[in-house]
Amino acid sequence: MTDEPFKPRPRITSQGRRETDRANLRAELKRIDMRLHSQVIGTRRTDFIDGSPSYDAASMAIVRLTTVLERQENSFLHGVLTKTEQRSLVAVRNIVAHGGYSQMDDESFWISATRDLPDLIRRLQQALPDTDAEPTFD
């Protein structure tokens, strides 16, 4: 332990919070995209079965992407995806999260994971402001 008195860190401003949220969002979308490209895209369809690393990675990508889109601070992204895309993501997330894999159409899931998800992520990334500004503090 140190004998120095406690010094609270500066509080982040509203603008700084938004910039931090956007930086976190940008990083999360990149991680999801990397997971898809490193573990799903390029694998054979015959290897994409429940319990395989590619199936599990695609499932996690769906869960994480849906979670990102549900956050209030990311509501500005709702206009990027169609209502059908948003409902589809939620439906697949619910099947994945609640263990209803027997209800999953693996062929459709494969197409979504290898074609549709990368496109959705690209569109979401393009909708983000091009700023790498550091957060501002009070």
C-alpha positions in Angstrom: 0.0 0.0 0.0 1.0 3.5 -0.6 0.9 6.5 1.8 -0.4 8.8 -0.9 -4.0 10.0 -0.4 -6.7 8.8 -2.7 -7.1 10.9 -5.8 -10.4 10.3 -7.7 -10.0 10.1 -11.5 -11.5 13.0 -13.4 -15.1 12.5 -14.5 -15.7 12.0 -18.2 -17.9 14.5 -19.9 -21.0 13.6 -21.9 -19.1 14.1 -25.1 -16.2 12.1 -23.8 -18.6 9.3 -22.8 -20.1 9.2 -26.3 -16.6 9.0 -27.8 -15.7 6.2 -25.5 -18.9 4.4 -26.2 -18.3 4.7 -30.0 -14.7 3.5 -29.6 -15.9 0.5 -27.6 -18.6 -0.2 -30.2 -16.1 0.0 -33.0 -13.8 -2.4 -31.2 -16.6 -4.9 -30.5 -17.8 -4.9 -34.1 -14.2 -5.6 -35.2 -13.9 -8.5 -32.7 -17.1 -10.0 -34.0 -16.0 -9.6 -37.6 -12.6 -11.1 -36.8 -14.2 -14.1 -35.1 -16.3 -14.8 -38.1 -13.4 -14.4 -40.6 -11.0 -16.5 -38.5 -13.3 -19.3 -37.4 -16.4 -19.5 -39.6 -15.8 -18.0 -43.1 -13.7 -20.4 -45.1 -14.7 -23.5 -43.2 -16.6 -26.2 -45.1 -20.4 -26.3 -44.8 -20.1 -30.0 -43.9 -18.0 -29.0 -40.9 -20.5 -26.4 -39.7 -22.5 -28.6 -37.3 -23.8 -28.1 -33.7 -20.8 -28.4 -31.4 -18.1 -27.6 -34.0 -15.8 -24.6 -33.4 -17.2 -22.8 -36.4 -20.8 -23.3 -35.3 -20.0 -22.2 -31.8 -18.1 -19.1 -33.1 -21.1 -18.2 -35.3 -23.4 -18.6 -32.3 -21.2 -16.3 -30.2 -21.0 -13.7 -33.0 -24.9 -13.6 -33.1 -25.2 -13.3 -29.3 -22.6 -10.5 -29.1 -23.9 -8.6 -32.1 -27.5 -8.7 -30.8 -26.3 -7.6 -27.4 -24.4 -4.6 -29.0 -27.6 -3.6 -30.8 -29.8 -3.8 -27.7 -27.7 -1.3 -25.8 -29.4 2.1 -25.5 -26.3 4.0 -26.4 -26.2 2.2 -29.8 -29.8 2.9 -30.7 -28.6 5.2 -33.5 -27.7 2.0 -35.4 -31.2 0.7 -35.6 -31.8 2.5 -38.9 -28.9 0.7 -40.5 -30.6 -2.7 -40.4 -34.1 -3.5 -41.7 -36.8 -4.6 -39.3 -36.6 -8.0 -40.8 -32.8 -8.2 -40.2 -33.3 -7.0 -36.6 -36.0 -9.6 -35.9 -34.0 -12.3 -37.5 -31.0 -11.6 -35.3 -33.1 -11.7 -32.2 -34.8 -14.9 -33.3 -31.5 -16.7 -33.9 -30.0 -15.3 -30.7 -32.9 -16.7 -28.8 -32.5 -20.1 -30.3 -28.7 -20.0 -29.6 -29.0 -18.6 -26.1 -31.8 -20.9 -25.0 -30.5 -24.1 -26.3 -33.1 -24.7 -29.0 -30.5 -25.9 -31.5 -33.0 -28.6 -32.8 -35.1 -25.6 -34.1 -32.1 -24.2 -35.9 -32.0 -24.6 -39.7 -28.3 -25.2 -40.1 -28.3 -24.4 -43.8 -29.9 -21.0 -43.2 -27.6 -20.4 -40.2 -24.5 -21.2 -42.4 -25.6 -18.8 -45.1 -26.3 -16.1 -42.4 -23.0 -16.6 -40.7 -20.9 -16.6 -43.9 -22.7 -14.1 -46.1 -25.3 -12.0 -44.2 -23.5 -11.3 -40.9 -20.3 -10.0 -42.5 -22.4 -7.7 -44.6 -24.4 -6.5 -41.6 -21.2 -5.8 -39.6 -19.7 -3.9 -42.5 -22.8 -1.7 -42.8 -22.8 -1.1 -39.0 -19.1 -0.2 -39.1 -19.7 2.2 -42.0 -22.4 4.0 -40.0 -20.0 4.9 -37.2 -18.5 8.4 -37.2 -14.9 8.5 -38.3 -13.4 9.8 -35.1 -10.6 8.5 -33.0 -10.7 11.4 -30.6 -9.7 10.9 -27.0 -12.4 11.3 -24.5 -12.6 14.7 -22.8 -12.6 14.9 -19.0 -13.8 17.6 -16.5 
